[in-house]
Amino acid sequence: MISIKDYMAAIDKIYLNNWEEYSQFKEWCKEQPLLEDKYGVKIPLTEFIFSYSKENWKEGERPVCNCPYYVDAYIIRNCPFDFVQKELMLNYGHWSQEKIDEAYECVTNRTEENKDFYTWLSEDDFKVIDGVVTMPNLEKSDYQKIKDGELYATPYTNREYVVGKHFKCVKHPIYYFNTPFKTKRWFIDVYIPNGFMWYHENHNSWDFSDEFVISDWTSSTAFCKTIKALKRLMIKWKLPVGTRVRATGKYVSDTYEFIITL
């Protein structure tokens, strides 16, 4: 179970080097408009910022936030600070000119010290044009896709999928395992055909991992008191066709499994 403070739908934390950088970034976050999630719930950007005082900031870099993809994308598109953007470039696979130059120097001048760096690259991966080192075959990074509005531009997914309206049971417990334990809590997991979903208690919803959903309680597992209640919920959850829904009890072989159908 995780809360919004340690939301795991993110690539990595943002680390800053000193108190001055942290103060500038936090002040900028305070000035930003509220962010709206998939369901229209609004939250200030500062909710994702870890709390430090000048007294408890230790020497060296410290993690200052761990944001969902959509929030990271907002920061990438809007934050004016290079020290923040460099962190996000690293997290989202962007090759800056500085990194390209470093890789080129490493590949063209192998030494005992750098022999284990950029081992997947060769001199053929680089081209020098008017004194500037380039990588012609370098794929567009997620960082650049975000800057160009191609990725995480909305708090909801743009993927196309068919919502299931029915289900069928493909596995159930042996009768004598299940009968004596009618009052208990079932652990519910969903396995979608492509991707991953989180359960959000505030909305009683399953949402794709790259969607922005504000919830007090987020988990990869939901809970249900009865299988009858689960059958009602499976349709309300609007899961993709082909999703496998597994309900597990406390005992050996105490498992139901359903498939979401058209």
Buried (B, 14 or more C-beta within 10 A) or exposed (E): EBEBEEBEBBBBBBBBEEBEBBBBBBEBBEEBEEBBBBBEBEBEBBBBBBEBEEEEBEEEBBEBBBBBBBBBBBBBEEBEBEBBBBBBBBBBBBBBEEBBEBBBEBBEEEEEEBEEEBEEBEEEBBEEEEEEBBBEEEEEBBBBBBBEEEBBBEBBBEEEBEEBEEBEEEEBBEEEBBEEEEEEEBBBBBEBEEEEBBBBBBBEBBBBBBBBBBBEEBBBEBEBEBBEEBBEBBBEBEBBBBBBBBBBBEEEEBBBBBBBEE
